[in-house]
């Protein structure tokens, strides 16, 4: 008698669990991520003049290539 009761209890619990899985509502998709703020680059008016001088000095480091063919021959 105890064996029948244990089998009925086991089958009843497993059947009830399976039935609840079959009738469960579908899972909700995850909520979309919230938008994040992206820092904007500073405008030219906000940039320090030191950076402007740095770039101007770097530009003068290399002379412009010669466009005159005679001048190009001199450098060879």
Kinemage of the C-alpha trace (Angstrom):
@kinemage 1
@onewidth
@group {chain A} dominant
@subgroup {mainchain}
@vectorlist {calphas} color= white
{ca unk a 1} P 0.000 0.000 0.000
{ca unk a 2} L 2.840 2.389 0.875
{ca unk a 3} L 4.506 1.689 -2.494
{ca unk a 4} L 1.355 2.619 -4.390
{ca unk a 5} L 1.015 5.825 -2.377
{ca unk a 6} L 4.669 6.792 -3.055
{ca unk a 7} L 4.288 6.094 -6.806
{ca unk a 8} L 1.043 8.097 -6.994
{ca unk a 9} L 2.609 11.000 -5.127
{ca unk a 10} L 5.675 11.008 -7.406
{ca unk a 11} L 3.620 10.799 -10.588
{ca unk a 12} L 1.208 13.441 -9.361
{ca unk a 13} L 3.974 15.893 -8.500
{ca unk a 14} L 5.845 15.361 -11.755
{ca unk a 15} L 2.640 15.566 -13.797
{ca unk a 16} L 1.585 18.761 -12.041
{ca unk a 17} L 4.996 20.293 -12.648
{ca unk a 18} L 4.912 19.325 -16.348
{ca unk a 19} L 1.382 20.714 -16.695
{ca unk a 20} L 2.431 24.039 -15.174
{ca unk a 21} L 5.328 24.306 -17.624
{ca unk a 22} L 3.056 23.626 -20.600
{ca unk a 23} L 0.549 26.300 -19.559
{ca unk a 24} L 3.027 28.945 -18.416
{ca unk a 25} L 2.809 32.353 -20.090
{ca unk a 26} L 5.622 33.107 -22.550
{ca unk a 27} L 8.675 34.806 -21.150
{ca unk a 28} L 8.746 38.574 -21.590
{ca unk a 29} L 11.578 39.960 -23.706
{ca unk a 30} L 14.114 42.068 -21.834
{ca unk a 31} L 13.433 45.777 -21.694
{ca unk a 32} L 15.418 47.871 -24.181
{ca unk a 33} L 18.490 49.586 -22.796
{ca unk a 34} L 18.175 53.216 -21.871
{ca unk a 35} L 19.978 55.725 -24.035
{ca unk a 36} L 23.257 56.976 -22.663
{ca unk a 37} L 24.610 60.457 -23.095
{ca unk a 38} L 27.741 60.739 -25.181
{ca unk a 39} L 30.073 63.624 -24.401
{ca unk a 40} L 30.351 65.942 -27.366
{ca unk a 41} L 33.761 67.170 -28.457
{ca unk a 42} L 34.504 70.741 -27.542
{ca unk a 43} L 33.960 73.421 -30.132
{ca unk a 44} L 36.949 75.327 -31.563
{ca unk a 45} L 36.075 78.304 -29.386
{ca unk a 46} L 36.394 76.160 -26.256
{ca unk a 47} L 39.749 74.605 -27.154
{ca unk a 48} L 42.802 76.167 -25.587
{ca unk a 49} L 45.074 78.243 -27.773
{ca unk a 50} L 48.009 76.046 -26.700
{ca unk a 51} L 46.716 73.205 -28.856
{ca unk a 52} L 46.439 75.536 -31.831
{ca unk a 53} L 50.059 76.570 -31.406
{ca unk a 54} L 51.134 72.916 -31.093
{ca unk a 55} L 49.486 71.990 -34.370
{ca unk a 56} L 50.908 75.043 -36.100
{ca unk a 57} L 54.426 74.106 -34.931
{ca unk a 58} L 54.003 70.525 -36.111
{ca unk a 59} L 52.845 71.680 -39.525
{ca unk a 60} L 56.107 73.612 -39.987
{ca unk a 61} L 58.281 70.566 -39.178
{ca unk a 62} L 58.169 69.153 -42.723
{ca unk a 63} L 58.551 71.395 -45.748
{ca unk a 64} L 55.981 71.078 -48.505
{ca unk a 65} L 57.030 68.908 -51.469
{ca unk a 66} L 58.383 70.816 -54.432
{ca unk a 67} L 56.090 71.122 -57.405
{ca unk a 68} L 58.801 72.516 -59.706
{ca unk a 69} L 60.537 69.661 -61.557
{ca unk a 70} L 63.874 71.495 -61.435
{ca unk a 71} L 63.625 71.851 -57.652
{ca unk a 72} L 62.764 68.159 -57.369
{ca unk a 73} L 65.942 67.230 -59.288
{ca unk a 74} L 68.059 69.285 -56.864
{ca unk a 75} L 66.882 67.185 -53.892
{ca unk a 76} L 67.938 63.909 -55.505
